[in-house]
Each structure stands twice: as structure tokens, then as C-alpha cells.
Amino acid sequence: MVSGKIRIKFHKIGKLKFISHLDLCRTLKGAFGRAGVPIKYSQGFNPHPKMVFSMPLPVGAESVCEYLDITLTEPREEKELIDAINAQLTPELKMLEIYEGGKDFMDIALAEYEFFFDDLSEKELESRLSAALPIVKKSKKGMIEVDLRPKIVRYEITEREKTTRFHAFLSADSNDFVNPELLVRALERAGDKPIELYSIMRLNLYTADVSVFR
Amino acid sequence: MDKKIEAILKKVSKPGRYIGGEYGEILKNKDEINCRWAFCFPDTYEIGMSNLGMRILYGALNERPDVWCERCYAPWPDMAEQMKKNDLPLWALESGDPVKDFDFFAITLQYEQCFTNVLYVLDLAGIPQRSKERGEEWPILIAGGPATYNPEPVAAFFDLFSIGEGEEALPELSDLYIRMKKEGRYTKESFLREAAKLGGFYVPSLYDVSYNEDGTIAAITPKYDDVPKKVLKRIIKDLDKVYFPEKPVMPYIETVHDRIMLETFRGCIRGCRFCQACMIYRPVREKTPETLNAQAQCLYKHTGYDEISLTSLSISDYTGLRDLTEKLLDWTEKEKVSLSLPSQRVDAFTKELMERVSSVRQSGLTFAPEAGTQRLRDVINKCVDEDDLINACNVAFDYGKNTVKLYFMSGLPTETLEDIEGIAALAEKVVEAYYKNPNRPKKPPQVTISVSCFIPKPFTPFQWEAQDDMELLMKKQQHLKDSLKSRHVRYTWHDAKVSFVEAVLAKGNRKMSRALEEAFKLGAKFDAWDEFFSYDIWMQAFEKAGIDPHFYANRRMGEDEILPWDVIDCGVDKRFFLSERHKAYEARTTGNCKDGCAGCGAWKMGGNCTWCPERSE
């Protein structure tokens, strides 16, 4: 049984990667409603279910490690709750685990990604990673340039059948979060050809001591 | 997902429009299907997904196990550009298959401004635009919806039109198609000939249209004896028993009407003389409160939406409104589901009604007096007076509202500058009423008047009328602006140019197809969107097609003239339209269906009509 504040781990894969965060919220709200999840609503003039998400996922990127916190007004059995919600969703958006007592979202320090590039060879990718990868970012002081290269903590490149797999651990600290989509754009600017055929999948989140976040 | 499609989805705005895969979409095994429909709403996904008619027909067609109906919408121009660049023809959302490979390609036409988007989607689909250019290998192109009551402007592009309500007609058409294919006697030509005999289907290629020297129509003649001279629209006889989609497709992205739409009844008892919807959806047929309450509960369970909108042309005319709202409020309040009642009439907006919908988060109230003086309101048969409006506003003010929006039309038949001044006077009387109301909130009032231009529409008593020319419309707009004194009145008006083009298209004949093609070639698309509508393109297109737009929009048609849409029978008699027109000129009103049958003729369609006299058969 779970009650009170609970954490849900879910995946957002396939076509669903093209759904924005706002639309994801609406979709989940609808599914929770249909599934009869006793979710706590915010107070005020326009009450809405309270949902807190772990970290932004850019439109176009997939993930098998999304986390969402909600508060239940009544206890529920985990498996029943998961099944009830999943019955109201399509398989590409799926609740994987429900539990109490998750770690603080502020503790997230690293995110593990898998990129696949069809138009970037292993050699090409290596050479682009050998220099700085600047991007321009909005900050409180206006537009500033940031180098993403030092934020790639560890990586591994393999090539198979003309597809390059880039397995990387990127900084995901709440004030130093690397947007994987922006990393692809920085890699693109480091060369002279557009990078168009690629995919991004978030695999896992870690805390600063490199234990798996949950 | 195809890598090429993925790559372009990363480049376009709102990619969620193009992915399908929503909860509730209907997937089938292609091997078990004998007839595939691609059903297109020729505007954006957000608008198309909000259309109840398309949702109903999608479900109704998919009821049959060997028929599969899929959806498609008009891609936004950024997506269209990418599709062209990458050689990706328009596909249907469910299967991802190109629509050019389907058996039927259906397009719903809800308004005239989407006519160029017919050509736009056909172009993107890689389907030849003219029906004459399409052989057996192409899908059958069919259109339906309110803008096809005059099908002639787009007749060159479609193989056939479904006139009226399609829940029964389209499955019948699928049956005929499957049967003819199975029996090995299918050719497109023979199929269309048979379809014309099913009733409610207009096949333009089976009719010859000849013209007089002055450009008016000399005759509309069926080419064969077994083709109906007039195509009578189809209606559903019993709305309580008709197919109703219980599990709607739930869009991921936000659509225009993201709520439960509960269709309470079809048709309208009123009979405003400019209103096409009122006439073409007759006779009035209602669902019972019991049916509606059950359908609302079912939809709530399957959608999780927290708002129910009671839809109709005029909700306060629904006979069982009190009973229905009581039944609904019984459970909706508990479930935090709100009710909204759009389409209010001022003479029916009461304290009681306001109390029932007080749970609704309504930003403001909207009423449509349509004209500024009683004389002109009588001409158009609006049947409301100033007191009705002031009373309705006072109910709203009592409940703490300080904003009211009023809809008017300019350019109505017999309108004078005095009637225009009447609009300003009426708006100011509402402001006055606000300050006289002791219960008003402690905020200044804001009355918004929104003025559109009258467009004469087929199948209305005003179908013969001329639209005011643009200069006069603009002069009237200016006159209204000069007549407004109160700073509490805000004034917005519709672009007369848009209304002019709409009038030309609405009253067009078959010659209009050329103008549409020219306009499309010049870049016209999404004409319902301000950012795309181009008056210059339309004027060039009319010129290239050899069409004088004023002949269609600004010419008063003769009462004995053959109208382009005379080949369609909307159920209401032409005689009735004529007598209503004559009464309009005498400023005489006609009572509504509740007061007694006015003899419009729609009763002959039969069915469970709420107000029509019994049919003796």
C-alpha cells in the first residue's frame, strides 16, 4: 500500500517524445481522472492536481526514467494503481513503479543518455568532442556563452552498421543541467553538416555519489 | 517511426499535431479491411479534433469490422514545406499510410474559407485535384458538412457529396462499395451512379449545368433518368437511438474545445432569416434528458474531462433543459465537473438559469441582438426586444458580472444608418442599465460590441439578397465608430474584405472552381486565418478565372432565377424562404416552432421531431 506523497517512475518513448511538458501534464491529469486516482488538488480559484516532475525532458527526446510526485488523499495498492493508470494510457507513456519515500529531486547530479547518430561517424564524433562545445544560453545577466564539453562527465562511442552510439553521462545538477538537445546542436555547429537523423534516450539518473536516483 | 518523419518533426512547430497514437484512436488489422476511409478536416489538428461531427462519423464508420476510418488534418505550412522537400505525401494518423492509397478520401467542409485548403491537402497528398483527372487508381473523393449545401464551387474536385447527416449515409456508402467490389461489378463510374440512387448523395458529374447569356443558370439537368433531379438531404430520425461515440479519441495536445460536448438537439425552432444553420439542420429533433444524462456519464468516465458543454444552436430552447441540468448537477457537482451553456438567447436568460450555471468559470457573457433597432430585428425575425436584452444583462450584473459582449451584423437587408446608430444606442443603454443596477459589482462596466458583415447564404430567406458593397460596409463601420460616445463600450468589427470573399464563395456556381485553382496557385491557403488571408490574391484569382466577384456577392438574384444550389433540397421549401423574405420586407415576424408550425416544410422529412405536426402517411 502507498499513501500520502508518492513517487511514480514512468517512461515517455516513441511518438510520445513529441509531446511537450504542458501537454504531458494535461494527458496525465486526464488519465489520473479516468483511473480514479485519489489525487490531491491545489487550493485556490482554479484547483488543479498537484504534480511535481524531476527534470525537464526536451521535446524530441525519449526517456525511461521520468519521475513524478503526487499526493494521494487515500491509500492505494501499488500494482492496482499502476494498472489502473496504464489502462488509461497508450504503451508509449507508461507508469513503471510507484513508491513512497523517494530521494529529493535536488539530489540529482548526473543523467545517463544514449544517443544514436545516423549522419555522424564514430571518428567524426570523436574529433568534435576534442574541442570546446560552446552554446549560447539565456542567464540573469543576459545571453552568455557556456562550454558544454566539461559537462560531459564520461562517454563511450561505438559504431555499428553506420549508426554511431554515443553513451554519455551528462551533468544534471539543478543549476547546471545539460539539455541533450542543445548538446546535439553544439555538436552540429562543431562541423559543417547538419545533424538530422539522430535519437536521444535518457536511461538513468544518479546522485552526486553515483548511486542510482529513485 | 520512420526516421525521415522523425527528423522533420524535430524541425516543425507543434509536432504533436502529426503523431497520432492518442488514447482512444481506433487501430485495425489491414488484412481484415475491405474499405478504408481517410477522413480529413482541412484545418489544423487543434480545430479539427474539436469538431463533434467528425468524431461521430469516425466512430460510426469504424463500427463496422471490415471498414477502417482514419483521421487526417491540414498540416501547417512549415510542415507542408518539409513534406514536399522530403517527398512525404500526406498520411493518415492511425496507420501512417499515404491517403492516396485509400478507398475513400473524405473532407468535411464546415466553412467556405477552407475551400482552398481542399486543394492544399490534395496537393500534399499527391492526388490530382480535378475529379476528371482521377482514374480508377485514385481514392473516391467525397465531401460533406454545412458548406456543401451549395456544393457547386467545389464540384469540380469531388466525386460526390454527402448532403445532410452522415451517420447512416456513410456506412451505407461503404456497404455499396464493398458489395460492388465483391460482386466484381465495381468501376468508379458505376459506383457513383449507384451511389446517386442511395439518397442524400450528390454526384456532380451526373448533372449538366447550362448558363444564360447574363451568367445566370439556364438549367441543371441530370444526365440520366435514374439520377434524382434534386438531392434531398439525409437526417437521423431518432437521435436517442443513433450511434454516439462513447470513447472519444483523447488528443495529447490542447485543442480548441477540450471538454465534453454533449449534443442536446439538432435544428433550431427560431428562424432568423439570415441564419443558414437554423434552416439546414431542421426539423428540430431532441435527445431526451435520460439519454443525455447517460451519455454524459459515459463520456465523463471515458474522458476524465472536468467540463461538460451542452451544445446546440440555442440551448435555452431545449425542452428538457431544467430536467437535464438537474440530472447532471446531481453528480457533476460532486465530481467537480462544471457545466457550460453556450448559445444563450437574451429572452431566455433568467436568474434560474444563471444559478444553475453559476459553477461555471465563465469569463463573460455573450448575447446576440444582431441588429440595433426593433424594426431591423423584426426584419431578420430575431424576435427579441430591448427589454429582453436589458433584463438578461441585469441578471448577469446581479451575479457580479461587469462585462458583456454583444454580437451584431451590419449590412442586413433594408439596413439604414439609423439602424447603425441603434447599435451604439443599445450598447449605451446596457451601460446605463449597469449603473442603475443596485447589485452591480464595484467595477466599471465593459460592453464589447462585435460587428460582423452580413453574408447572404444559400438556404436562407435572404439567399437572394445582395451583400452591401465594401465601400458601404466600411462607411457603416465608420458611422458606428462616430456614433459611440461611452468610454465603456469597446467596438470590434470584422474585415469587410474577408466577408466579401466569403459571400462570393458561398453563392458561387461551378465556375468558381477555376477561381479556387487560381487562388491556390497564387498561394491561398488557410483563408480562415488572418495571417494567411490575402484579398489581393483573391482579386487576382477572380480576374484570371474570368469571374466578376460582384456578380455573386453584390447582385440581387431574381426570385425566379435558378440558383446554383437548387439541385440540393435541404428539406425546407423554397416557397417558405420566399414568403419569409417577403415578410422581412414588411418587417413582419414569424413565430417559432413552439408557437405553432410556420409551414417551413421540414416536417416532411419525418422522424421524432419535437415540434413538427404529425405526419399522416
Interface residues (C-beta under 8 A of the other chain):
Chain A: G14 K15 L16 F18 I19 S20 L22 D23 L24 R26 T27 K29 G30 A31 F32 G33 R34 N46 P47 V59 G60 Q88 L89 T90 E92 D118 E196 L197 S199
Chain B: M1 K3 E6 A7 L9 K10 P15 G16 Y18 I19 G20 G21 E22 Y23 M250 Y252 I253 E254 D258 K301 H302 T303 G304 Y305 D306 K336 R361
